[in-house]
Amino acid sequence: MSVVSRATAIAHPNIALAKYWGKRAYGHNLPAVPSLSVTLAGMATTTEVAFDASLERDELHLGGAALPEGAEATRRVAGLLDRVRAASGRRERARVVSRNDFPTAAGLASSASAFAALALAASAAAGLPTAPAQVSDLARKTSVSAARSAFGGFVELRAGRPGDEALAATPLAPEDHWPLAVVIAVTREGPKDVGSSDGMRHTAATSPYFPAWVDAAPALFEEVRAAVLARDFAALGAAAEASALRMHASSIAAAPALLYWTGATVEVLAAVRRLRGEGTPAFFTIDAGPHVKVFTTPEAQGAVERALLAVPGVLRTISAVPGGGARLAPAGAIGTPSASGGAADGSAGA
Ligand code: 2P0
């Protein structure tokens, strides 16, 4: 009978107010610009990692389906597990079972919650330290936005610097610092055309505006950061919209152009401006997809939802509030029957 070391973790998606877009040419997966995000409550990825000597290769089961060995997601998961094996001295392959309780087509960075949950569960299962900074650095090496989901509330991640080996996000303010609400206008079902990693690589390689984006991003990040600390909604909205629009401008100027928007995306931007003109607190941000995330206050959330649902092309809305960071969960939280015996919860070793 093989001995299994197992742990389960839960992590949440985050939405960047100051966008990350582009990697340093040096180092390993270092962001070219600083970013600042809000981790969301109410949507979660739950991931169980089981190191098992009887496995011949790492396995990934997503939402109840086994992914093929050569799939991009399987390769990225195996890459993170390789780092955990190298750091812990373990040699066993692992079975990873993961599910999201939110639709991946919502345009939320599901890779952020996925790799934050994987980094924490794999660290715990292998007996490595599970402090958020270590989990954040491990997650960042596979997916930069995942570094931010290690923490809850308002989270920042500086740009990479020459010589950086470890780079972790840091918490800026807890989730109850500022009771914002976010309403996501879903404008298309199904996966996006170009993934974030490919999109930013293409932008960096071909867009004459990419250097301008990298030059502009640090000042926008500082504006976002100051507005969050001061709870200044108008200042945050101006800086966050500028960050999103300049990020997208860099991609639109790539060759060939990378345009994530649909007509409905632009209609939502116009609706948010109309709302603001009528005195409703609202600003938008857009990630690598056609959906629009609209930040508002809890008091105005219902009015914003109604206004967005009335925009032609908006299929539905999803609402969320700031939430907590990645955490370990009890054994069995994934709700999947486990394989071989010898199960260990939390950070227990083999
Ligand atoms: C962000 N995005 O700051 C930005 C805004 C999308 C647009 O972080 O290559 O999946 O895995 O490091 O983290 C999405 O990029 O990219 C992202 P990789 P990731 O949220």
Residues whose N, C-alpha, C, O or C-beta is under 5 A from the ligand:
A	BS01	2P0	A16 A18 K19 Y20 S35 S111 T142 S143 V144 S145 A146 S196 S197 D287 A288
